[in-house]
Amino acid sequence: MRISNASCTSAGSGWRQTGDGVPTRRQRSVHSLYKENEGLHQFEEQPVENLFPELRDLPSNVTWLSVHNIPDTQRRITAYGCQSGYFCVSHVDQGKPEILQSWSLQQDGPLSKVLIFSLPGSHVGASYAGWDGSEESHTFHEQYHILVTSTIELSAVYWNILQNGLREQLLLPSSDQFDSVLCALTADVDFDGEPEILLGTYGQELLCYKYMQGHFQLMWQRSFPSPLLCIAHVDLTWDGLCELAVMCLKGLHILQHSLAKTSQYFIQRLRQQLEKSNASDVSHVEKEEGVEQSQDATDNAAPDP
């Protein structure tokens, strides 16, 4: 069962978790969940374990919650980080609902952001064995990775979570050198078709990481006049290009792409697509001609009746 309109609350803390996955205040544990009754046009209280069994017992104040529905399935990935440094990921069957897989670890300091993302073309259609070692297998169209940012430690990406669990950790170098990481985002800012990781720090730095040859590399960084609180990649000017909005302690900064460089990227991408299309057409024609020649040779070799 998929959750379209639901909210979670915790008694006494005033925390609220809405359907977009962004917490507005921190919470100790989820005591109740409210689900929309479309017929009565109201929200009704539901036991949280009926829909979110992975949130039944929370060990500490949750600082960030991220939920991703796996396309074409009734499954989701839920990941959350806590003030105590506790981090948990669950693979949930929404139809039953029940927890199919679960991984957790304890870090030394509070976690500021937990983000589920994927990279295009990473082992599309890979098959994973059952979590308990059984012969049951499931095929997903993407690999899912989880970015975990810490306030006092290096930020890290846990690679291909459904297959590797938390075993494969890719660190983001120098991410602990500019005070606490307060915000993070994945977005394609260089128009190569693959998202980069952006980190905003209390030390007034914006860091950009890119996955290259099995690890993440720091590509560039930019300084700001005050600590970075939030990052958003949105089309604010309605020109078809997304701007990078950076909310700092003392104001909002908008970073825009150079239109001249963007047009060059666009023309280059069109040329590449045109070359691929022409090469595919030529290959198809050559294949058809080869089939026709083979058929003609077979007809000529056949004896007359």
Backbone as numpy.savetxt, mean C-alpha at the origin, in Angstrom:
# Nx Ny Nz CAx CAy CAz Cx Cy Cz
-17.74 -10.94 4.16 -18.59 -9.75 4.16 -17.71 -8.50 4.16
-17.93 -7.59 3.24 -17.16 -6.36 3.18 -17.83 -5.28 4.01
-17.00 -4.39 4.55 -17.49 -3.31 5.38 -17.51 -2.04 4.56
-18.69 -1.51 4.31 -18.79 -0.29 3.51 -18.87 0.94 4.39
-19.76 0.93 5.37 -19.90 2.08 6.25 -19.93 1.57 7.70
-18.83 1.75 8.37 -18.75 1.32 9.76 -17.77 2.20 10.50
-17.91 2.28 11.79 -16.99 3.05 12.61 -16.75 2.32 13.90
-15.55 2.53 14.46 -15.19 1.91 15.73 -14.99 3.01 16.77
-15.38 2.73 17.98 -15.17 3.69 19.06 -14.65 2.96 20.28
-14.01 3.70 21.16 -13.59 3.12 22.42 -14.14 3.98 23.54
-14.70 3.34 24.53 -15.35 4.06 25.62 -14.33 4.86 26.41
-14.66 6.13 26.65 -13.86 6.97 27.51 -12.73 7.70 26.84
-12.29 7.26 25.64 -11.14 7.89 25.01 -11.54 8.91 23.95
-12.77 8.83 23.43 -13.20 9.76 22.39 -12.61 9.45 21.04
-11.90 8.31 20.91 -11.28 7.94 19.63 -12.32 7.44 18.66
-12.11 7.71 17.38 -13.05 7.27 16.35 -12.27 6.81 15.14
-12.62 5.66 14.62 -12.00 5.12 13.41 -13.05 5.05 12.32
-12.84 5.81 11.23 -13.81 5.86 10.15 -13.40 4.92 9.05
-14.27 4.80 8.03 -14.06 3.83 6.98 -12.87 4.09 6.09
-12.28 5.31 6.14 -11.13 5.60 5.30 -9.83 5.12 5.92
-9.89 4.55 7.13 -8.70 3.99 7.74 -7.82 4.98 8.44
-8.30 6.22 8.66 -7.48 7.24 9.30 -8.00 7.52 10.70
-7.19 7.26 11.74 -7.66 7.53 13.09 -7.60 9.01 13.40
-8.61 9.53 14.06 -8.64 10.93 14.43 -8.13 11.16 15.85
-8.18 10.12 16.69 -7.58 10.17 18.01 -7.12 8.78 18.40
-6.19 8.71 19.33 -5.66 7.42 19.74 -6.63 6.72 20.67
-6.50 5.41 20.75 -7.44 4.63 21.51 -6.75 3.54 22.28
-7.36 3.08 23.34 -6.80 2.00 24.15 -7.22 0.64 23.61
-8.49 0.42 23.46 -9.00 -0.82 22.88 -10.36 -0.55 22.29
-10.76 -1.35 21.33 -12.04 -1.16 20.67 -13.12 -1.86 21.49
-14.05 -1.10 22.05 -15.11 -1.67 22.87 -16.38 -1.91 22.08
-16.61 -1.12 21.04 -17.85 -1.27 20.28 -17.65 -0.81 18.85
-18.53 -1.28 17.99 -18.47 -0.92 16.58 -19.88 -0.56 16.14
-20.00 0.47 15.32 -21.30 0.92 14.84 -21.37 0.72 13.34
-22.38 0.01 12.89 -22.58 -0.29 11.47 -23.87 0.36 10.99
-23.82 0.86 9.76 -24.97 1.57 9.22 -26.10 0.61 8.86
-27.30 0.94 9.32 -28.52 0.25 8.92 -29.18 1.12 7.86
-29.02 0.73 6.59 -29.49 1.57 5.50 -31.01 1.68 5.48
-31.71 0.64 5.94 -33.18 0.70 5.96 -33.71 1.70 6.97
-33.07 1.77 8.13 -33.53 2.69 9.18 -32.76 4.01 9.15
-31.74 4.13 8.28 -30.94 5.36 8.17 -30.33 5.75 9.52
-29.72 4.77 10.15 -29.07 5.03 11.43 -27.96 4.02 11.63
-27.09 4.32 12.62 -26.00 3.42 12.96 -26.39 2.61 14.19
-26.10 1.32 14.15 -26.43 0.43 15.25 -25.16 -0.20 15.81
-25.13 -0.37 17.13 -23.95 -0.93 17.77 -23.84 -2.43 17.50
-22.60 -2.87 17.19 -22.33 -4.28 16.89 -21.13 -4.72 17.72
-21.07 -5.99 18.13 -19.85 -6.51 18.77 -18.68 -6.46 17.79
-17.56 -5.93 18.22 -16.45 -5.71 17.32 -15.91 -7.02 16.75
-15.96 -8.13 17.53 -15.41 -9.38 17.04 -16.24 -9.98 15.93
-17.47 -9.52 15.74 -18.30 -10.04 14.65 -17.77 -9.62 13.28
-17.13 -8.47 13.21 -16.63 -7.95 11.94 -15.11 -7.83 11.91
-14.51 -7.50 13.05 -13.07 -7.28 13.12 -12.47 -8.15 14.23
-12.36 -9.44 14.01 -11.78 -10.30 15.06 -10.34 -9.95 15.39
-9.63 -9.33 14.46 -8.23 -8.96 14.71 -8.09 -7.80 15.68
-9.20 -7.10 15.98 -9.15 -5.96 16.89 -9.76 -6.30 18.25
-9.90 -7.58 18.53 -10.59 -7.99 19.76 -9.80 -7.60 21.00
-8.51 -7.90 21.04 -7.68 -7.62 22.21 -6.47 -6.81 21.76
-6.48 -5.52 22.06 -5.37 -4.65 21.68 -4.49 -4.41 22.89
-3.17 -4.59 22.76 -2.29 -4.53 23.91 -1.93 -3.12 24.37
-2.15 -2.12 23.51 -1.72 -0.76 23.84 -2.53 0.22 23.02
-2.27 1.53 23.24 -2.92 2.57 22.45 -2.50 2.44 20.98
-3.46 2.33 20.09 -3.17 2.22 18.66 -2.92 3.61 18.09
-1.75 3.77 17.47 -1.40 5.06 16.88 -1.74 5.13 15.39
-1.83 3.96 14.73 -2.23 3.97 13.32 -2.81 2.61 12.94
-3.88 2.67 12.15 -4.56 1.46 11.66 -4.69 1.55 10.14
-4.29 0.48 9.45 -4.37 0.43 8.00 -5.08 -0.85 7.58
-6.09 -0.73 6.70 -6.88 -1.87 6.24 -6.90 -1.87 4.72
-6.64 -3.02 4.12 -6.67 -3.14 2.66 -7.48 -4.37 2.26
-8.52 -4.17 1.45 -9.31 -5.27 0.91 -8.60 -5.84 -0.33
-8.34 -7.15 -0.34 -7.68 -7.78 -1.48 -8.68 -7.92 -2.62
-8.39 -7.36 -3.79 -9.35 -7.40 -4.91 -9.74 -8.82 -5.31
-11.02 -8.96 -5.71 -11.58 -10.22 -6.23 -11.58 -11.34 -5.20
-11.50 -10.99 -3.93 -11.58 -11.98 -2.85 -12.44 -11.41 -1.73
-12.72 -12.25 -0.75 -13.40 -11.80 0.45 -12.40 -11.68 1.60
-11.21 -11.28 1.28 -10.16 -11.20 2.29 -9.62 -9.79 2.40
-9.04 -9.51 3.56 -8.44 -8.22 3.81 -7.16 -8.40 4.61
-6.31 -7.37 4.57 -5.12 -7.30 5.39 -5.30 -6.14 6.35
-5.15 -6.39 7.63 -5.26 -5.37 8.66 -3.93 -5.25 9.38
-3.42 -4.04 9.47 -2.15 -3.81 10.16 -2.31 -2.61 11.09
-1.76 -2.71 12.28 -1.81 -1.57 13.20 -0.53 -1.51 14.02
-0.18 -0.29 14.40 0.98 -0.05 15.26 0.53 0.65 16.52
1.24 0.41 17.61 0.84 0.89 18.93 1.87 1.84 19.52
1.41 2.56 20.54 2.28 3.49 21.26 3.41 2.75 21.96
3.18 1.53 22.36 4.20 0.75 23.04 5.26 0.18 22.10
5.07 0.32 20.78 5.97 -0.27 19.81 5.50 -1.59 19.28
4.34 -2.06 19.74 3.78 -3.34 19.27 3.20 -3.15 17.87
3.48 -4.12 17.00 3.04 -4.07 15.60 2.42 -5.41 15.25
1.25 -5.39 14.60 0.54 -6.62 14.28 -0.06 -6.53 12.88
0.01 -7.64 12.14 -0.59 -7.77 10.81 -1.46 -9.01 10.81
-2.65 -8.90 10.26 -3.57 -10.03 10.19 -4.12 -10.18 8.78
-4.21 -11.44 8.34 -4.85 -11.79 7.07 -6.20 -12.39 7.43
-7.29 -11.74 7.03 -8.62 -12.06 7.55 -9.53 -12.47 6.41
-10.30 -13.52 6.65 -11.38 -13.93 5.76 -12.64 -13.17 6.21
-13.12 -12.25 5.38 -14.25 -11.41 5.76 -15.58 -12.14 5.67
-15.62 -13.25 4.97 -16.88 -13.96 4.83 -17.30 -14.70 6.08
-16.34 -15.11 6.93 -16.71 -15.96 8.07 -17.11 -15.21 9.34
-16.41 -14.15 9.81 -15.02 -13.80 9.54 -14.09 -14.51 10.51
-12.84 -14.73 10.06 -11.86 -15.36 10.93 -10.46 -14.93 10.49
-9.53 -15.04 11.43 -8.14 -14.69 11.15 -7.44 -15.90 10.54
-6.94 -15.75 9.30 -6.25 -16.84 8.63 -4.77 -16.87 8.98
-4.16 -15.70 9.06 -2.75 -15.57 9.40 -2.58 -14.35 10.28
-1.58 -14.39 11.14 -1.31 -13.25 12.00 0.16 -13.24 12.37
0.77 -12.06 12.30 2.17 -11.87 12.67 2.27 -10.63 13.56
3.20 -10.64 14.48 3.39 -9.49 15.36 4.83 -9.42 15.80
5.24 -8.23 16.22 6.57 -8.02 16.78 6.52 -6.82 17.71
7.57 -6.70 18.52 7.66 -5.61 19.48 8.89 -4.77 19.17
8.68 -3.47 18.94 9.78 -2.56 18.74 9.99 -1.72 20.00
11.06 -0.92 19.99 11.45 -0.21 21.20 10.66 1.06 21.46
10.16 1.71 20.41 9.50 2.99 20.59 8.16 3.05 19.90
7.41 4.13 20.14 6.09 4.28 19.50 6.18 4.25 17.98
5.15 3.71 17.35 5.06 3.65 15.89 4.16 4.77 15.41
4.61 5.52 14.41 3.86 6.68 13.94 2.99 6.41 12.72
3.35 5.40 11.90 2.57 5.14 10.69 2.74 3.68 10.28
1.64 3.07 9.85 1.65 1.71 9.29 0.88 1.79 7.97
1.52 1.42 6.87 0.94 1.63 5.55 1.09 0.38 4.70
-0.02 -0.13 4.17 -0.02 -1.28 3.27 0.06 -0.77 1.83
0.96 -1.33 1.03 1.08 -0.89 -0.36 1.60 -2.05 -1.20
1.59 -1.86 -2.51 2.11 -2.86 -3.44 2.85 -2.15 -4.56
3.72 -2.87 -5.24 4.46 -2.35 -6.38 3.94 -3.01 -7.65
3.75 -2.27 -8.74 3.22 -2.86 -9.98 4.14 -3.94 -10.53
3.52 -5.03 -11.00 4.28 -6.07 -11.69 5.12 -6.94 -10.80
4.88 -6.94 -9.47 5.69 -7.77 -8.58 5.06 -9.15 -8.44
5.54 -10.10 -9.25 5.09 -11.49 -9.21 3.57 -11.58 -9.30
3.01 -11.00 -10.34 1.56 -11.04 -10.52 1.10 -12.48 -10.68
0.07 -12.84 -9.97 -0.49 -14.17 -10.05 0.26 -15.22 -9.24
1.09 -14.79 -8.28 1.83 -15.73 -7.46 0.88 -16.52 -6.56
1.27 -17.75 -6.25 0.44 -18.63 -5.42 1.14 -18.85 -4.10
0.39 -18.81 -3.01 0.94 -18.95 -1.68 0.30 -20.14 -0.99
1.12 -20.90 -0.28 0.62 -22.06 0.43 -0.16 -21.63 1.65
-0.96 -22.55 2.19 -1.74 -22.27 3.38 -0.84 -21.89 4.54
-1.34 -21.04 5.42 -0.52 -20.51 6.51 -0.10 -21.58 7.50
-0.88 -22.66 7.61 -0.58 -23.70 8.58 0.23 -24.84 7.97
0.78 -24.61 6.75 1.58 -25.63 6.11 0.77 -26.65 5.34
-0.53 -26.47 5.26 -1.37 -27.41 4.53 -1.18 -27.24 3.04
-1.80 -28.14 2.28 -1.66 -28.09 0.83 -2.55 -27.03 0.21
-3.42 -26.44 1.01 -4.30 -25.40 0.47 -3.48 -24.21 -0.01
-3.81 -23.70 -1.17 -3.08 -22.55 -1.71 -4.06 -21.53 -2.25
-3.60 -20.27 -2.30 -4.44 -19.18 -2.78 -3.62 -18.33 -3.72
-4.24 -17.84 -4.77 -3.56 -17.02 -5.76 -4.02 -15.58 -5.64
-3.05 -14.68 -5.49 -3.34 -13.25 -5.44 -2.61 -12.57 -6.58
-3.17 -11.47 -7.04 -2.62 -10.79 -8.21 -1.48 -9.84 -7.87
-1.26 -9.56 -6.60 -0.22 -8.63 -6.20 0.48 -9.12 -4.94
1.70 -8.63 -4.76 2.39 -8.79 -3.49 2.11 -7.56 -2.63
1.91 -7.80 -1.35 1.60 -6.70 -0.45 2.73 -6.51 0.55
3.13 -5.26 0.68 4.21 -4.90 1.58 3.67 -3.90 2.61
4.36 -3.81 3.75 3.90 -2.93 4.82 5.04 -2.04 5.27
4.81 -0.74 5.22 5.75 0.25 5.72 5.43 0.55 7.18
6.44 0.46 8.03 6.28 0.76 9.45 7.29 1.84 9.82
6.80 2.99 10.26 7.68 4.08 10.66 7.70 4.19 12.17
8.88 4.45 12.71 9.07 4.52 14.15 9.51 5.92 14.55
9.25 6.27 15.80 9.64 7.59 16.29 11.09 7.64 16.74
11.71 6.48 17.01 13.09 6.49 17.50 13.98 5.50 16.76
13.42 4.65 15.90 14.21 3.65 15.19 14.14 3.87 13.69
14.93 3.09 12.97 14.86 3.10 11.51 13.49 2.63 11.05
12.94 3.31 10.05 11.71 2.84 9.43 12.04 1.64 8.54
11.06 0.77 8.34 11.31 -0.47 7.60 10.10 -0.85 6.77
10.36 -1.64 5.73 9.32 -2.23 4.90 9.40 -3.75 5.07
8.26 -4.35 5.39 8.18 -5.81 5.47 7.65 -6.32 4.14
8.49 -7.09 3.45 8.30 -7.41 2.05 7.47 -8.67 1.86
6.47 -8.57 0.97 5.62 -9.69 0.59 5.07 -10.39 1.83
4.23 -9.67 2.53 3.80 -10.08 3.86 3.05 -11.41 3.85
2.25 -11.67 2.82 1.44 -12.90 2.81 2.29 -14.15 2.64
3.44 -14.03 2.04 4.32 -15.19 1.85 5.43 -15.25 2.89
6.01 -14.10 3.23 7.17 -14.08 4.11 6.85 -13.74 5.56
5.62 -13.31 5.82 5.33 -12.84 7.17 6.18 -11.62 7.48
6.84 -11.61 8.65 7.71 -10.50 9.03 9.18 -10.86 8.91
9.49 -11.92 8.14 10.87 -12.40 8.06 11.74 -11.51 7.19
11.18 -10.95 6.10 12.00 -10.16 5.17 11.79 -8.68 5.44
12.79 -8.09 6.09 12.71 -6.68 6.48 13.71 -5.87 5.66
13.21 -4.81 5.01 14.06 -3.90 4.24 14.08 -2.56 4.95
15.24 -2.16 5.45 15.37 -0.91 6.20 15.47 0.29 5.26
14.98 1.43 5.72 15.11 2.68 4.98 16.29 3.45 5.57
17.42 3.48 4.86 18.64 4.06 5.43 18.48 5.54 5.77
19.07 5.92 6.90 19.10 7.31 7.38 17.73 7.83 7.81
16.73 6.96 7.88 15.40 7.43 8.28 15.31 7.77 9.76
16.35 7.43 10.54 16.37 7.77 11.96 17.33 8.92 12.27
17.83 9.58 11.24 18.82 10.63 11.45 18.23 12.04 11.54
16.92 12.16 11.40 16.30 13.49 11.38 15.14 13.56 12.37
15.39 13.06 13.58 14.39 13.02 14.63 13.26 12.06 14.25
12.12 12.16 14.88 11.03 11.20 14.68 10.38 11.36 13.31
10.00 10.23 12.72 9.19 10.24 11.50 7.73 10.43 11.92
7.10 11.49 11.44 5.73 11.81 11.84 4.69 11.42 10.79
5.08 11.35 9.52 4.11 11.04 8.47 4.82 10.31 7.34
4.03 9.62 6.53 4.59 8.84 5.43 3.55 8.68 4.34
4.04 8.42 3.12 3.16 8.32 1.96 3.87 7.53 0.88
3.11 6.77 0.08 3.64 6.15 -1.13 2.98 6.82 -2.33
3.79 7.28 -3.27 3.28 7.97 -4.46 4.34 7.93 -5.55
3.89 7.90 -6.80 4.80 7.92 -7.94 5.11 9.38 -8.27
6.23 9.86 -7.78 6.58 11.28 -7.97 7.59 11.49 -9.10
8.08 10.40 -9.72 9.03 10.57 -10.82 8.52 10.00 -12.13
7.23 9.62 -12.18 6.54 9.20 -13.40 7.16 7.95 -14.04
7.67 7.04 -13.22 8.21 5.80 -13.76 7.24 4.63 -13.61
6.06 4.89 -13.08 5.05 3.85 -12.92 5.15 3.08 -11.63
6.14 3.37 -10.78 6.30 2.68 -9.51 6.31 3.71 -8.38
5.62 3.42 -7.28 5.54 4.40 -6.19 6.84 4.50 -5.41
7.15 5.69 -4.97 8.24 5.94 -4.05 7.68 6.10 -2.63
8.55 5.98 -1.65 8.16 6.18 -0.25 8.64 7.55 0.20
7.72 8.35 0.72 8.04 9.68 1.23 7.86 9.69 2.74
8.85 10.19 3.46 8.79 10.30 4.91 8.94 11.76 5.31
8.10 12.21 6.23 8.21 13.54 6.80 8.64 13.44 8.25
9.62 14.22 8.66 10.21 14.07 9.98 10.03 15.33 10.83
10.14 15.13 12.14 10.13 16.27 13.07 11.38 17.13 12.89
12.41 16.55 12.31 13.64 17.29 12.04 13.58 18.13 10.79
12.36 18.38 10.27 12.10 19.32 9.18 12.63 18.83 7.83
12.69 17.51 7.64 13.19 16.95 6.39 12.13 16.08 5.72
12.06 16.18 4.40 11.24 15.30 3.57 12.18 14.35 2.84
12.02 13.04 3.07 12.90 12.03 2.51 12.15 11.21 1.46
12.82 10.92 0.35 12.22 10.14 -0.73 13.06 8.89 -0.98
12.41 7.71 -0.88 13.09 6.42 -1.07 12.50 5.71 -2.28
13.39 4.94 -2.95 12.97 4.18 -4.13 13.51 2.76 -4.02
12.67 1.79 -4.42 13.08 0.38 -4.40 13.94 0.10 -5.62
15.19 -0.34 -5.38 16.13 -0.60 -6.47 16.96 -1.83 -6.12
16.89 -2.85 -6.96 17.73 -4.04 -6.86 17.70 -4.68 -5.46
16.50 -4.86 -4.95 16.35 -5.60 -3.71 16.47 -4.80 -2.43
16.60 -3.48 -2.53 16.66 -2.67 -1.32 16.13 -1.27 -1.63
15.88 -0.49 -0.58 15.41 0.88 -0.74 16.58 1.84 -0.61
16.61 2.81 -1.52 17.70 3.78 -1.56 17.14 5.19 -1.40
17.83 6.01 -0.62 17.44 7.41 -0.45 17.80 8.18 -1.71
16.77 8.68 -2.43 16.99 9.36 -3.71 17.25 10.85 -3.52
16.46 11.48 -2.68 16.65 12.91 -2.42 15.97 13.29 -1.11
16.33 14.46 -0.61 15.70 15.00 0.58 15.58 16.51 0.45
14.58 17.05 1.15 14.32 18.49 1.07 14.01 19.02 2.46
14.59 20.18 2.78 14.42 20.77 4.10 13.25 21.75 4.11
12.58 21.84 5.25 11.46 22.75 5.46 11.71 23.57 6.72
11.01 24.68 6.89 11.28 25.58 8.02 10.73 25.10 9.36
9.94 24.02 9.37 9.35 23.52 10.61 9.04 22.03 10.45
8.75 21.33 11.55 8.46 19.89 11.47 7.31 19.57 10.53
7.42 18.43 9.82 6.40 17.98 8.88 5.37 17.13 9.61
4.10 17.47 9.44 3.03 16.79 10.16 2.22 15.86 9.27
2.08 16.20 7.98 1.23 15.39 7.09 1.66 15.62 5.65
1.52 14.55 4.83 1.84 14.62 3.40 0.66 14.07 2.62
0.31 14.74 1.51 -0.78 14.27 0.65 -0.37 14.48 -0.81
-0.71 13.51 -1.67 -0.42 13.58 -3.10 -1.75 13.70 -3.83
-2.14 14.93 -4.17 -3.47 15.20 -4.72 -3.37 16.23 -5.84
-4.37 16.22 -6.73 -4.44 17.17 -7.83 -5.22 18.39 -7.34
-4.51 19.38 -6.83 -5.14 20.56 -6.27 -5.52 21.59 -7.34
-4.82 21.60 -8.46 -5.04 22.61 -9.50 -5.90 22.10 -10.65
-6.30 20.83 -10.60 -7.15 20.23 -11.64 -6.51 20.31 -13.03
-5.20 20.11 -13.09 -4.52 20.12 -14.38 -4.09 18.73 -14.82
-4.52 17.70 -14.06 -4.16 16.34 -14.39 -2.89 15.85 -13.72
-2.15 16.73 -13.08 -0.92 16.37 -12.37 -1.14 16.53 -10.87
-0.71 15.55 -10.12 -0.87 15.63 -8.66 0.24 16.48 -8.06
-0.14 17.34 -7.14 0.82 18.11 -6.38 1.12 17.40 -5.06
2.23 17.76 -4.45 2.60 17.20 -3.16 2.34 18.27 -2.10
1.32 18.04 -1.29 0.96 18.98 -0.23 1.64 18.54 1.06
2.43 19.44 1.64 3.18 19.14 2.86 2.71 20.09 3.95
2.06 19.54 4.95 1.60 20.32 6.09 2.68 20.34 7.16
3.17 21.53 7.46 4.19 21.71 8.49 3.58 22.37 9.72
4.39 22.46 10.75 3.92 23.04 12.00 3.55 24.51 11.82
4.17 25.20 10.87 3.95 26.63 10.69 3.30 26.98 9.36
2.76 26.00 8.64 2.10 26.35 7.39 2.03 25.19 6.42
1.39 25.44 5.28 1.19 24.45 4.23 2.07 24.79 3.03
2.79 23.79 2.52 3.66 23.96 1.36 3.15 23.07 0.23
3.09 23.62 -0.98 2.64 22.89 -2.16 3.82 22.75 -3.11
4.19 21.49 -3.43 5.27 21.21 -4.36 4.65 20.77 -5.68
5.02 21.46 -6.77 4.46 21.17 -8.09 5.55 20.65 -9.03
5.14 19.79 -9.96 6.07 19.29 -10.97 6.33 20.38 -12.02
7.52 20.34 -12.59 7.85 21.23 -13.70 7.08 20.79 -14.94
6.31 21.70 -15.52 5.52 21.34 -16.69 6.40 20.97 -17.89
7.58 21.62 -18.02 8.47 21.31 -19.13 9.00 19.88 -19.02
9.46 19.49 -17.82 9.96 18.13 -17.63 8.83 17.10 -17.74
7.66 17.47 -17.24 6.52 16.54 -17.32 6.12 16.28 -18.76
6.13 17.31 -19.58 5.79 17.12 -21.00 6.81 16.23 -21.69
8.08 16.35 -21.32 9.11 15.48 -21.89 8.86 14.02 -21.50
8.52 13.80 -20.21 8.20 12.44 -19.76 7.00 11.89 -20.53
6.00 12.73 -20.73 4.78 12.31 -21.43 5.08 11.91 -22.87
5.87 12.72 -23.58 6.22 12.42 -24.97 7.05 11.15 -25.04
8.01 11.01 -24.12 8.83 9.80 -24.11 7.99 8.56 -23.84
7.04 8.65 -22.92 6.18 7.51 -22.61 5.31 7.14 -23.82
4.80 8.14 -24.55 4.00 7.87 -25.74 4.83 7.18 -26.82
6.08 7.61 -26.97 6.95 6.98 -27.96 7.21 5.52 -27.60
7.44 5.27 -26.31 7.68 3.89 -25.88 6.46 3.01 -26.13
5.28 3.52 -25.82 4.07 2.76 -26.04 3.83 2.52 -27.53
4.14 3.53 -28.37 3.96 3.39 -29.81 4.92 2.35 -30.37
6.18 2.35 -29.89 7.15 1.35 -30.35 6.72 -0.05 -29.95
6.21 -0.22 -28.73 5.73 -1.53 -28.30 4.56 -1.99 -29.16
3.65 -1.05 -29.47 2.49 -1.40 -30.27 2.91 -1.80 -31.69
3.85 -1.06 -32.29 4.32 -1.39 -33.64 5.04 -2.73 -33.66
5.87 -2.98 -32.63 6.59 -4.25 -32.56 5.62 -5.42 -32.42
4.57 -5.22 -31.65 3.57 -6.28 -31.48 2.82 -6.54 -32.78
2.49 -5.47 -33.51 1.80 -5.64 -34.79 2.67 -6.37 -35.81
3.97 -6.01 -35.87 4.88 -6.65 -36.81 5.03 -8.13 -36.48
5.16 -8.44 -35.20 5.29 -9.83 -34.78 4.05 -10.64 -35.14
2.88 -10.02 -34.97 1.63 -10.70 -35.29 1.52 -10.97 -36.80
1.92 -9.98 -37.62 1.86 -10.15 -39.08 2.83 -11.23 -39.53
4.06 -11.22 -38.99 5.05 -12.22 -39.36 4.58 -13.62 -38.98
3.92 -13.73 -37.84 3.42 -15.03 -37.41 2.34 -15.53 -38.37
1.43 -14.63 -38.78 0.37 -15.03 -39.71 0.96 -15.42 -41.07
1.97 -14.67 -41.54 2.60 -15.02 -42.81 3.30 -16.37 -42.72
3.94 -16.66 -41.59 4.60 -17.94 -41.41 3.61 -19.09 -41.44
2.44 -18.89 -40.84 1.41 -19.92 -40.84 0.90 -20.16 -42.25
0.68 -19.06 -43.01 0.21 -19.20 -44.39 1.22 -19.91 -45.27
2.52 -19.58 -45.12 3.55 -20.24 -45.93 3.64 -21.72 -45.58
3.52 -22.04 -44.31 3.56 -23.45 -43.91 2.37 -24.22 -44.48
1.20 -23.58 -44.51 0.02 -24.23 -45.06 0.16 -24.43 -46.57
0.74 -23.41 -47.27 0.95 -23.53 -48.72 1.93 -24.67 -49.02
2.99 -24.76 -48.21 3.97 -25.83 -48.43 3.34 -27.19 -48.22
2.48 -27.30 -47.25 1.81 -28.58 -46.99 0.88 -28.94 -48.14
0.16 -27.94 -48.68 -0.75 -28.19 -49.81 0.01 -28.62 -51.05
1.17 -27.97 -51.33 1.95 -28.31 -52.52 2.56 -29.70 -52.42
2.89 -30.11 -51.19 3.52 -31.43 -51.02 2.52 -32.56 -51.06
1.26 -32.28 -50.95 0.24 -33.33 -50.95 0.11 -33.94 -52.35
0.06 -35.31 -52.51 -0.06 -35.95 -53.85 -1.43 -35.70 -54.45
-1.44 -35.63 -55.80 -2.71 -35.44 -56.49 -3.55 -36.70 -56.37
-4.85 -36.58 -56.27 -5.71 -37.79 -56.17 -5.75 -38.53 -57.49
